[in-house]
């Protein structure tokens, strides 16, 4: 018995000795392999640096911050915020001023070969919102065609995709803010363009299918088509571009009844149980044109767009393109039109630019004047005048004044209290809704 224990112990120690010797020999080999020449050490360091730099070069971080001061008259859109302010507004009818962060964007773009991923949040005093979250895959032959999927700008017209960091006016035109809230939508888009060396490269087609609900979840399982065919040509110091856009979509119908406008009044056009769950038209056609030229007077830019179409709304609201649930109200069909014209002129070689812009939006082209009985039918136009100071390549200061005019009707008068004091302006005259904006932008 003792002899057996002794044999087992010797075997155990022998095994440990073999393992120890093998480990020591391996460490010796590793030490020998690590003894690199000075040239090999330099090459190894260069390889590490190139690998690290290559990974970092695939990631691009950019963005911009827009801080601003605004003063708006009593009925100015978007300047007064919150129910408390609304009560104050109805009590004293005074204007309102505020400081704010209009946009605080940071954009992460990671490019690896033909694939690109983009993520862009927006930080303001109102919170954090996601603007762009998408991936794009280019074709391996020309690199000018691509497939994009996620949340991104709708391919309709020119102003939607024209970056807010470059735009001369503080905000997009009223018709785009109304028909395409958030500018972006959830969907997939195909871009087709010929090779850069081809004479057909001047043409570009962008077409895709979208949820039609802005930056919100899909609620009706119906996809809308949006397409934009554009052309751009450079001739000497001039550049001319233009395009035509189409939006072919639908709005969910929650009841039997569909109303249309006839002889300046709403008329029941259809009352059928089959209407429930069907889709009313949401269709727009747009035309855009851009022109720029460099002269001794500086860069001159002229742009414009015009849109016509029709869509469904409620009796008192022309549209609701950001719903969180399916509608349960009757459908009211409206025809619409609107657009804008913008002129931006650099002052020679100075860092200053002057801007003039006119935009107009008519949410119901079949009714006007005293026949209007709802605020959702009122036509509004805006004359914008501004000046831009490009302080340096990254810093820009913009001063801009919006003069807003509205269509008038005696059927929507001022609201007065029992003492005859006006507590809320109506539409029998031009409302007080002009806005001044002073904005400082830093782009990185």
N, C-alpha and C positions, 0 to 999 in steps of 0.2 A: 504493500500500500504506500509506504513512504517512497519507494523507488518510483512508483507511478507519478506521485506528486512532483518529485524532483524532475522527472522527464518532461512533464507538462510545463513546469516553470522555465526550464532551459529552452523549450521550444518557443515559449512566449517571448522571452528576452531576445532570442535569435531573430524572430520576426521583426521586433521593434528595431533591432540593429540594422536589418536590411532596409527597412523603410527609412530610417534616419540617414543611412548612407546614400540612398537613392535621392532623397530630398536635398541633401548637401550637394550631390553631384549636379542636380538640376539647377540649384541656385548658382553654382559655379558657372554652368553653361550660360545662364541668364546674364550673369555679371560680365562674362566674356562678350556676349552679344551686345551689351549696353556700352561697351568701350568703343564708341564711334570716333572716327577721326574728326578733326575740327571742321573739315569741309562737309562731312556727312551730317554733323550737328547743325550746321548752317542750313543745309538743304532740308533737314527735318523741320526746322523752325519756319522756313519759308512755306513749306507745305501746310503746316498748321495755320499760318496766317492767311494763306490763300483760301483754305477751306472755310475759315471763319468769315472772311470778307465776302466770299461767294454767297454764303447763306444770308448775310446781312444785306447784300445788294439786291436780293430778291424781294425784300420788304421795303416799301416806301411809305413814309408817314408824312402827311400834309394836312393842312386845315386852315381855318381862319376864324377870327373872333370879331363880331360886330357889336359894339356898345353904342348906345344912342340916347339922345334926349328927344322927346316928342311933346308937342303941344297940340291938342285937338280941341276944336270947338265943341259945343254942347252935344251934338249928335254924331260926332266923328266915329267912324267904324274902327273898332279894335284898339282904341286908346284907353278907354275906361274899361276896367276889368273888375268883376265881382258884384254880388248883389248889393253890398253896402254902398259901393260907388253908384250903382244904378239908382238907389234910393236918393242919394245926394243929388244926382243928376236931375231927377224929377222934382226935387225940392227947390233948387236954386238956379237951374239952367245955366250954370257956369261952365267954362271950358275946363280942361284937365290937362296937367302936365305930369310927366314921369320920366325917370331914367330906367333903362332896361338893357338886357342882353338879347338882341334880336336873334342872333345865331352864334353858337359856339361849336363849330364843327371840327372833328378830327377824323381823318380818313386813313384807314390802313389798307394798303394794296399789296398783295403778295402775288408775284408773278413767277411762275416756274414753267419755262418753255411756252407751250401754247395755252396754258391754263392760267387764269387770273381770278383771284378772290378778293372781294372788296367788302369792307365793313366800315360804316360811318355813323356814329351816334352824334346827337346834337344836345349840347348842354346849355340851358338857360335858367333864369330864376324860376321858371314854371316847372322845371323838372328835366328829366332825360328822355329823349325820344330817339328812335332808330329811324334813320333816313334811308340808307342804302345797305342792303345785305344781299349780295348776289355773287354768282360765279359766271365767268365767261370763258368760252373755249374757242380759239381761233382755228381756221383751217390750216393744214400743214403745207399747203402749196403756195398760196399768195399772201396769206396772213391778213387779208382785208375782209374776209368773211368771218362771222362769228355767231355763236349761239349763247344767249344770256338767259339766266333763270334766277328768280328770286324777287327782291323788292328793289325797284329802280324807276327812273323817270319814264313816264308814258311817252311813246314816240309819236307825239302829235304836235305839229307845228315847230316853231323855232324857240319861242320864249320859255317854254317848259324846261327844256334841256339846257338853256343858256344859264350858266352858273350864277348863283346869287352873289358870288364874290366879284364877278365881272359886270353885272347888270348896272346900268347907269341910274335907273330909278330904284327907290328903296324896295318896292314890291312889284310883283308881276301885275299885269293888267287885270281889271275887275272880272272880265269874262273868264280868264283862266283860273282865277281864284274861286269862281263860282262853279264852273263846269268840271274842273279838275283839282279839287282840294287835295292838299299835301303834295301835289305834282306827281307823286309816285303811286305805283300800284303793284300788286303781286301777280307775277305771271312769267311768261317765257317769250323771248323775242329772237328772231333771226335777222341778221344784218348781211346784206349782199352788196358787194362792190367789186368791180373789176380790178385787176392788178394795177399798181401805180404807174406802170409804163404803158398801159392801155389808154387809148383815147376815150374809152367808156368809163374811165375812173372818175369822171366828173359826176356820174350818177351814183346815187346810193338809195337802197331800199331797206327800210326798217319795218318789220311787220311781226305782230305777235298776238297772243291770246292772254287776256287779263281777267282777274276776278271782278273788276269794276267797282270795288268797295274801298279803294284807297289802301292805306296801311292798316288794314283790319282783316280779320278772318273772313273767309268765304261763307256766305249764309244761304245762297240760293242755288249753288252748283251750276250756274250758267256762266259761260265765259264770253267776254266781249272781245271783238277784234279791233285792233288799232294799227294803222299803217301810215307810213310817211315816205313818199318818193321825193327826193330832193336832188338838186344839181348845184354845183359851184364851179366857177371858172375865174381864173386870174388872168387879167389882160394888162400888162405893164404894171402901173401903180394902182390899178383898180381891181376890185373883186366883186363879182356879181353872183348872187345865189338866190334860190327860190325853191318852193316845193308845194305839194298838195297833200293833204292829210284826210284820213277817213276814220271815223269812229262808228262802228256798227255793233250796237249792243242792245240790251233790254232791261226793263225794270219790272220786277215782280208785281203782279196784280193780286190784291188781297180780297177784292169783292167782285160782285157781278157787274158793277156799273163803270162805264167809261164815258167821260164827258169831253166834248170838243167845243171850241169857240166858233160861234156863228152869229153874225149881225151884232157884234159887240157884247154877246152874252153867252153863258155856258148852257149847252144843250146836251141832253142825254143822247149819246150816239149808239150805245149798245148796253143791253142788260141781259146777260146770259150766264148761267151757272158755269159754263165752260170757260168763262173769263178768269175764274179763280185759278191761280196757279200758272196762268199764261204770262206772257211777257210783252209789255208795251214797248214801243220804239224808244230807243235812246240812240239817236243817230246825228252825227255832225260831219260837215265837210269844211275843211279849212284851207286857206291859201296864204302863203307867206313869201316875203321878198326881202332880200338884204342887199345893200350896196355900200361900198366903202371906197374911198380914194384918198391918196396922199398928195397934197399940194403944198405950195408955199404957205398957205394959211393953216396947215396942220392936217391931221387926219379928220376926214368927214365921214360920218356913218349915218345911214338912213335905213330904217327897218320898219316893216309893217306887216300886219296879219288881219285877215277877215274870216269870220266863222258864221255859218248858218246851220240850222238844224232844228230838231224837235226832241222833246223828252216828256216824261210823265212826272207829275207832282200831285199835290193835294189842292183842295179848294183855296187854301190860304198860303200855300208854300210852293214855290216854283220847282223845287227839287229837294232831294235829300240823298246825297251820294255818299254818306258815311253812316248808314244804318247799322244798328247792332242786332236788329231782329227783322223778320219779314213784315212788311206793311199790312195793315188791316183796314185801310181807308179806301174810299173810291179813288179812281184814277182820273186825273185831269191832264189832257194833252196840251202842251204849249209849243208854239214855234218861236224861235229865238234868232238873234243876230247880234254881232258885235265885233270889235277889233281894236286896233291901236296903230298909231304912227309915231315913230320916235326919231328925233334928229339930235345927234351928239357931235359937237364941233370942238376940236382941240384949238387952243389959242396959240398958233404957231409952234415954236419950239419950247414954250413955257410948259410947266406941269399942270396947267389948268384946262378944264373942259367945261363947256356950258351945254345944258341939256334942255330940250323942250319935248314934251310928250302929250299926246291926246289919246284917250281911250274912251270907249262907249260900250254899254251893254244894255240891250233891250230884252228882258226875259219873256216878253209876250208881244210879238209884232202885230198881233191881230186886234189889239185894243190900245187906246190912247186917250189922253185928256180926261175930261169929266166922266167918261165911261168907266174909268178905272175905279174899282171899289176895294181893292186889296193892295197892301204894300208890296206884295210879291210881284206885281205887274209893273212897277215903276221903272222907267228907264233912267239910268244914271250915266253921266259923262264926267270925265276928269281932265283938267288941264294941269300938267305938272311942269314946273320950272325949277331948274337946279343948277348947281355948280359943283365941280369935283376938283379937289386939290390932291394930286399924287405926290405926297411928301417925299417918299422914296419908293424903291421897288416893292416894299412890303407894306407901307403905311399909306392909307388913303382917307381923306376927309370929304364927306358929302353933305351939302346943305340943299334941302329940297322942300318945295311947297306944293301941296296938292290943293287945287281949287275944284271942289266937287259941286256939280249941278244936277238937279233932279227934275224929272217930269212932274207937272203939277195936276192936281185934281181937287175939286171942291168936295168930293165925297169922303176925303180923309183929312178933316180939319184939325186944328190944334186942340189939345185936351186942356180944359180949364177947370179950376176948382169953383166952389160955390161963390167965391168973391170975384170971379171973372179973371183970376190970375192964370196965366199960361203955365202949365206944369209939364207939358210935353209937346214938342212941335209936331205938326202934321205935315201934309203935303199940299196945302193950298198955296204955298209959296216955296221958295228955295230954302231948304233946311241949312242950319248952321253946322257944317260938317267938314270944314277945311282942316288940313293937318300940316304942321311943319315938323320936319325931321332933320336932326343934326346927327350924323352917324360917323363914327371913327372905326375903321377896319384895319386889322393887322392880319396879314396873310403869311403863312410859313410853309 
